[in-house]
């Protein structure tokens, strides 16, 4: 089940809730009972080992915009 981070505007507490995606935008009550909360933007880092084979290489052409525009 996804985890969503919230911040209470009344007391400043941050907290997380696990809820179905269908309820992602539903209002949340902070642990102190305040109702004025806002959902925070969360980032997810996914890491893992590759399953054998040749090592992966970084894409070529790099640069700040995919190559070509930066002198």
C-alpha positions as MATLAB code, in Angstrom:
seq = 'XXXXXXXXXXXXXXXXXXXXXXXXXXXXXXXXXXXXXXXXXXXXXXXXXXXXXXXXXXXXXXXXXXXXXXX';
ca = [
       0.000    0.000    0.000;
       1.436    3.436   -0.886;
       2.720    5.801    1.762;
       1.768    9.490    1.696;
       3.483   12.238    3.687;
       1.523   15.113    5.171;
       2.293   18.288    7.119;
      -0.056   19.910    9.594;
      -0.476   23.633    9.025;
      -1.671   24.151   12.603;
       1.192   22.577   14.571;
       3.843   21.946   11.867;
       4.041   18.192   12.509;
       4.876   15.923    9.589;
       3.421   12.433    9.448;
       2.789    9.621    7.026;
      -0.258    7.558    6.196;
      -0.556    4.300    4.294;
      -3.727    4.227    2.241;
      -5.000    2.945   -1.098;
      -4.204    5.064   -4.153;
      -7.927    5.741   -4.551;
      -7.733    7.671   -1.247;
      -4.496    9.542   -2.044;
      -6.145   12.965   -2.122;
      -8.581   12.426    0.745;
      -8.203   14.804    3.715;
      -5.910   13.662    6.522;
      -6.056   14.490   10.230;
      -2.718   15.004   12.000;
      -1.838   12.864   15.056;
      -2.655   15.887   17.268;
      -6.202   16.004   15.835;
      -5.807   19.072   13.594;
      -7.624   18.977   10.264;
      -5.651   21.665    8.367;
      -3.104   19.420    6.642;
      -1.394   19.369    3.259;
      -0.055   16.390    1.313;
       3.681   16.667    0.654;
       5.450   15.739   -2.539;
       7.263   12.458   -1.919;
      10.187   11.049   -3.822;
      10.851    7.372   -4.232;
      14.282    5.847   -4.711;
      14.349    2.399   -6.249;
      17.576    0.466   -6.150;
      18.493   -3.099   -6.878;
      20.989   -5.385   -8.489;
      20.783   -6.303  -12.127;
      20.232   -9.942  -12.941;
      23.506  -10.921  -14.614;
      24.524  -10.009  -18.113;
      26.817   -7.218  -19.200;
      27.112   -4.113  -17.045;
      24.810   -1.322  -18.059;
      26.361    1.791  -19.582;
      25.226    5.367  -19.194;
      23.429    6.811  -22.208;
      25.724    8.622  -24.621;
      25.258   12.183  -25.822;
      24.983   13.566  -22.261;
      25.335   17.210  -21.419;
      22.786   19.408  -19.789;
      20.100   18.856  -22.413;
      20.924   15.589  -24.133;
      23.838   16.908  -26.162;
      24.321   19.489  -28.827;
      23.043   22.724  -27.306;
      25.757   23.349  -24.728;
      28.919   24.751  -26.221;
];
